[in-house]
Amino acid sequence: MTEEVDFLIQRIRDEYGAGSLPAGYGAAGEEPPLELIDRADVENEDDVRKRKGELTSHNIVSIASVDESTAPIGTEYDHDIEHVAGVRVEGVHHSKYGFIDEDGAEGAPWSSLVRLIRRAILRARTYPETGRPNVSYTELELANTADQSDDWADYYRWDTDVLFDGFERLP
Protein backbone atom coordinates (compact mmCIF):
# COMPACT_ATOMS: atom_id res chain seq x y z
CA MET A 1 0.00 0.00 0.00
CA THR A 2 1.29 3.47 -0.80
CA GLU A 3 0.98 6.55 1.38
CA GLU A 4 -1.47 8.03 -1.11
CA VAL A 5 -3.77 4.98 -0.94
CA ASP A 6 -3.56 4.95 2.88
CA PHE A 7 -4.38 8.67 2.93
CA LEU A 8 -7.49 8.26 0.75
CA ILE A 9 -8.77 5.27 2.72
CA GLN A 10 -8.38 7.20 5.97
CA ARG A 11 -10.09 10.33 4.54
CA ILE A 12 -13.12 8.31 3.46
CA ARG A 13 -13.20 6.38 6.73
CA ASP A 14 -13.17 9.68 8.66
CA GLU A 15 -16.10 11.11 6.68
CA TYR A 16 -18.32 8.02 6.44
CA GLY A 17 -20.50 7.40 9.45
CA ALA A 18 -23.77 8.07 11.16
CA GLY A 19 -25.63 10.89 9.49
CA SER A 20 -23.18 11.38 6.62
CA LEU A 21 -25.80 10.44 4.02
CA PRO A 22 -29.12 12.29 3.79
CA ALA A 23 -31.10 9.03 3.74
CA GLY A 24 -29.74 6.01 5.55
CA TYR A 25 -30.46 2.34 5.46
CA GLY A 26 -32.39 0.64 8.25
CA ALA A 27 -32.51 2.41 11.61
CA ALA A 28 -32.18 6.19 11.71
CA GLY A 29 -28.56 7.28 11.47
CA GLU A 30 -27.34 3.82 10.43
CA GLU A 31 -25.31 3.88 7.22
CA PRO A 32 -25.09 1.04 4.69
CA PRO A 33 -21.93 -1.00 5.29
CA LEU A 34 -18.92 0.26 3.37
CA GLU A 35 -15.73 -1.70 2.68
CA LEU A 36 -12.56 0.28 1.94
CA ILE A 37 -9.89 -1.75 0.17
CA ASP A 38 -6.58 -1.43 -1.63
CA ARG A 39 -7.14 -2.80 -5.15
CA ALA A 40 -3.61 -4.18 -5.15
CA ASP A 41 -4.94 -6.81 -2.72
CA VAL A 42 -7.90 -7.83 -4.95
CA GLU A 43 -7.89 -10.58 -7.55
CA ASN A 44 -10.16 -10.42 -10.62
CA GLU A 45 -11.44 -6.95 -9.79
CA ASP A 46 -13.11 -6.62 -13.19
CA ASP A 47 -15.26 -9.76 -12.85
CA VAL A 48 -18.62 -8.00 -12.45
CA ARG A 49 -20.56 -11.16 -11.57
CA LYS A 50 -18.19 -11.97 -8.72
CA ARG A 51 -18.26 -8.34 -7.52
CA LYS A 52 -22.06 -8.35 -7.44
CA GLY A 53 -21.89 -11.23 -4.97
CA GLU A 54 -19.50 -9.31 -2.73
CA LEU A 55 -21.72 -6.23 -2.94
CA THR A 56 -24.63 -8.02 -1.22
CA SER A 57 -22.81 -7.61 2.11
CA HIS A 58 -21.50 -4.03 1.65
CA ASN A 59 -20.80 -1.23 -0.81
CA ILE A 60 -17.14 -1.14 -1.87
CA VAL A 61 -14.68 1.72 -2.33
CA SER A 62 -11.45 0.39 -3.81
CA ILE A 63 -8.34 2.49 -4.33
CA ALA A 64 -5.23 1.73 -6.35
CA SER A 65 -1.95 3.48 -6.93
CA VAL A 66 -2.00 3.94 -10.70
CA ASP A 67 0.90 6.03 -11.94
CA GLU A 68 3.63 8.48 -11.05
CA SER A 69 5.43 10.89 -13.32
CA THR A 70 8.15 13.48 -12.87
CA ALA A 71 9.36 16.35 -15.01
CA PRO A 72 12.24 18.76 -14.43
CA ILE A 73 11.29 22.33 -13.46
CA GLY A 74 13.35 25.49 -13.57
CA THR A 75 17.08 25.62 -13.99
CA GLU A 76 17.81 23.60 -10.84
CA TYR A 77 17.54 19.86 -10.44
CA ASP A 78 14.06 20.00 -8.91
CA HIS A 79 11.18 17.99 -10.35
CA ASP A 80 7.45 18.45 -10.67
CA ILE A 81 5.91 15.21 -9.43
CA GLU A 82 2.44 13.83 -10.01
CA HIS A 83 1.05 10.67 -8.42
CA VAL A 84 -2.27 9.21 -9.59
CA ALA A 85 -4.53 7.01 -7.48
CA GLY A 86 -7.65 5.44 -8.95
CA VAL A 87 -10.82 5.38 -6.83
CA ARG A 88 -13.75 3.09 -7.65
CA VAL A 89 -17.10 3.12 -5.82
CA GLU A 90 -19.36 0.10 -6.37
CA GLY A 91 -22.79 -0.94 -5.19
CA VAL A 92 -25.74 -3.16 -6.09
CA HIS A 93 -29.41 -2.20 -6.10
CA HIS A 94 -31.42 -3.31 -3.06
CA SER A 95 -33.66 -5.48 -5.28
CA LYS A 96 -30.58 -7.67 -5.84
CA TYR A 97 -29.80 -7.71 -2.09
CA GLY A 98 -27.46 -4.72 -2.22
CA PHE A 99 -27.46 -1.36 -0.48
CA ILE A 100 -28.35 1.17 -3.21
CA ASP A 101 -31.85 2.66 -3.32
CA GLU A 102 -32.56 6.05 -4.87
CA ASP A 103 -35.41 6.88 -2.49
CA GLY A 104 -33.29 5.95 0.56
CA ALA A 105 -35.78 3.52 2.09
CA GLU A 106 -33.82 0.31 1.45
CA GLY A 107 -30.30 1.67 1.01
CA ALA A 108 -28.21 4.70 0.17
CA PRO A 109 -29.10 6.91 -2.78
CA TRP A 110 -26.31 6.34 -5.33
CA SER A 111 -25.79 10.03 -6.05
CA SER A 112 -25.46 10.76 -2.31
CA LEU A 113 -22.91 8.01 -1.80
CA VAL A 114 -20.79 9.27 -4.71
CA ARG A 115 -21.04 12.87 -3.43
CA LEU A 116 -19.94 11.74 0.04
CA ILE A 117 -16.86 9.93 -1.33
CA ARG A 118 -15.98 12.90 -3.54
CA ARG A 119 -16.39 15.33 -0.64
CA ALA A 120 -14.30 13.13 1.66
CA ILE A 121 -11.41 13.24 -0.81
CA LEU A 122 -11.58 16.97 -1.52
CA ARG A 123 -12.68 18.34 1.85
CA ALA A 124 -9.44 18.14 3.81
CA ARG A 125 -6.92 20.69 2.74
CA THR A 126 -4.07 18.44 3.77
CA TYR A 127 -1.90 16.10 1.75
CA PRO A 128 -0.33 12.77 2.60
CA GLU A 129 3.23 12.39 3.73
CA THR A 130 5.03 10.84 0.80
CA GLY A 131 7.42 8.73 2.81
CA ARG A 132 10.25 10.03 0.66
CA PRO A 133 12.68 12.79 1.62
CA ASN A 134 12.41 16.11 -0.23
CA VAL A 135 9.04 15.23 -1.83
CA SER A 136 5.83 17.04 -0.89
CA TYR A 137 2.40 17.60 -2.41
CA THR A 138 0.83 21.00 -2.92
CA GLU A 139 -2.37 20.18 -4.81
CA LEU A 140 -5.00 17.46 -5.04
CA GLU A 141 -7.67 17.22 -7.72
CA LEU A 142 -10.05 14.75 -9.35
CA ALA A 143 -9.81 13.86 -13.03
CA ASN A 144 -11.25 11.36 -15.52
CA THR A 145 -14.46 10.95 -13.53
CA ALA A 146 -16.80 8.36 -15.05
CA ASP A 147 -20.15 7.12 -13.75
CA GLN A 148 -20.59 3.75 -15.41
CA SER A 149 -23.85 2.83 -13.69
CA ASP A 150 -25.86 3.11 -16.91
CA ASP A 151 -23.97 0.13 -18.35
CA TRP A 152 -25.76 -2.32 -16.02
CA ALA A 153 -29.30 -2.60 -14.67
CA ASP A 154 -28.55 -3.24 -11.00
CA TYR A 155 -24.80 -2.67 -10.62
CA TYR A 156 -23.54 0.84 -9.83
CA ARG A 157 -19.98 1.99 -10.46
CA TRP A 158 -18.21 5.36 -10.33
CA ASP A 159 -14.51 5.80 -11.12
CA THR A 160 -12.21 8.77 -10.73
CA ASP A 161 -8.51 9.49 -10.64
CA VAL A 162 -7.07 11.48 -7.75
CA LEU A 163 -4.07 13.54 -8.84
CA PHE A 164 -1.54 14.41 -6.16
CA ASP A 165 0.62 17.21 -7.57
CA GLY A 166 3.78 18.37 -5.86
CA PHE A 167 7.51 18.72 -6.20
CA GLU A 168 10.77 17.06 -5.35
CA ARG A 169 13.69 19.20 -4.29
CA LEU A 170 16.89 17.53 -5.35
CA PRO A 171 20.29 18.42 -3.90
Secondary structure by P-SEA (a helix, b strand, c coil): ccaaaaaaaaaaaaacccccccccccccccccbbbbbcccccccccaaaaaaaaaccbbbbbbbbcbbbbbbcccccccbbbbbbbbbbbbbcccccccccccccccccaaaaaaaaaaaacccccccccccccccccccccccccccccccccbbbbbbbbbbccccccc
